[in-house]
């Protein structure tokens, strides 16, 4: 039986802005078991990074706050633990690889120092042992001449090398959960492949569970075992990676997959890449009903009136869409909603 490592229930995260209350994450449920690699996909502004920052308790307060729900990690609700306790967990049992290493690495400290300070804080090692551990980690993530690179500053390294340093920091204390927030963004495809291979290899060696956030469905197909599709702060579809790519159900998921460029031996001249019409709605002024209804090619009258719940349409495959609600039930909802708004 799989052991739950992280269980997020009905998570709500809001930000107060001049335009009003932005509901960045609105009622999210997600479970990560020990040994899982869970991919999280969706367009920018769908709540992926905010979810990750909520788990790390790094939401800036103000303007943001966790309005409701729970984040249970190894039996503890992270939304309720005190500051000193979350600092003991953060960077130790839960670590995060941030999107842009150049802005995440402190430019005034050497690479070795950036790694060793985390080890000294959480593992209680001496300065010498922590420095040795830093060199060992740099070697583990594939950085050549680690003894020399440990004395470099972040600006001395390439983008791929800095990302490897971020990974070294994230795994320095052998975390139970690693959150990778688009760790291959802005890297060329060769370096992307190396980083993905490195993360998979480290998972096998350390036994870490991974939440991998990405825009790139090709990367998710390669690295993830389960996939969450997010849109406007909601989960639209959840499945194992094989079922999702073989038989996606939600129109948004289908749109994302149709938007992927496909390389083949046959070149279709003049054929444009598919684009989902419109854009992610303003989270301070969300539309009524399904949040994807105004962009959906299969939208029904009820879609703009009432939001559907997540439905399990086959074992371990759920979708939030009126197309999969029983026709009679949908018609009843539709009649009630239309009479209310007429």
Secondary structure as UniProt FT lines:
FT   STRAND          4..17
FT   TURN            18..19
FT   STRAND          20..33
FT   TURN            34..35
FT   STRAND          37..41
FT   TURN            44..45
FT   HELIX           48..55
FT   TURN            56..57
FT   TURN            61..63
FT   STRAND          64..73
FT   TURN            74..75
FT   STRAND          76..77
FT   TURN            78..80
FT   HELIX           83..89
FT   TURN            91..93
FT   STRAND          94..97
FT   HELIX           101..104
FT   TURN            107..108
FT   HELIX           111..123
FT   HELIX           127..140
FT   TURN            141..142
FT   HELIX           146..149
FT   TURN            150..151
FT   HELIX           154..156
FT   HELIX           159..170
FT   TURN            171..173
FT   STRAND          177..181
FT   TURN            183..186
FT   HELIX           189..206
FT   STRAND          209..213
FT   HELIX           217..223
FT   STRAND          226..231
FT   TURN            232..233
FT   STRAND          234..240
FT   HELIX           241..246
FT   HELIX           251..258
FT   TURN            269..270
FT   TURN            283..284
FT   TURN            291..292
FT   HELIX           293..295
FT   TURN            297..298
FT   HELIX           301..304
FT   STRAND          311..314
FT   TURN            315..316
FT   STRAND          317..319
FT   HELIX           322..324
FT   HELIX           327..341
//
